Amino acid sequence: KTITSSGQSFNVLNFNGSGGGWTLQDNLAVTGDLTLTAGTLDVSGSIFAISVAGTWNNAGGAFTAQAGTVTLNGASQSILGSTGFFNLTKSVASAATLTFSAGIMMWPSC
């Protein structure tokens, strides 16, 4: 399946499809939470960007980051579950909190 947002943002987005997958056709903006329940979300070979203003929750799905950027741009946000990001950015106008689930390790790539 493909996802084309045509420049429109999603309020809350939940990917839930066992054995299925979604491939981005353009940049994806979510003004609330993004949840991966089942299936795979792929930024595609065109390396489309994802921005999320709420929680990033990998509750059992898969994320194929390719060489894409995920930007967290909300005030107080969390990353839940296990997800590998190629480029993760936190971008806000004033001080904000980013909380990681217990057991999550982050390290810079070399």
C-alpha positions, 0 to 999 in steps of 0.5 A: 500500500502507498500513502500520499498526503498531498501536503495534508497532515494527519491528526493521529495515525495508526498503522495496523496490518499484519503482514502488510506494509505502507510506503510513503509517496511524499513527506508525512506530517502527524500533528498527534501520535504515530503508532505502529501496531502491526505491519511495516512503514517504509520511507521509501527509496526517495527518503521522504521525511516524517514529522510527529508532534505527539508520541512515536509508539512502536507497539509491534510494527516495523519501521524501515528508515532507509536514509530518512529523517524523523523530526519530533516537533512537539512540546513534551514527547515520548518514543515508545517501543523499539525503533531504529532511526537513521536520522532522529531530530528534536526541533522545538522553539523553547525547552521541551522534554523527550522521554524514551521507554525503559531499555531504549539505548540511543547512540550517535552513528560514526 
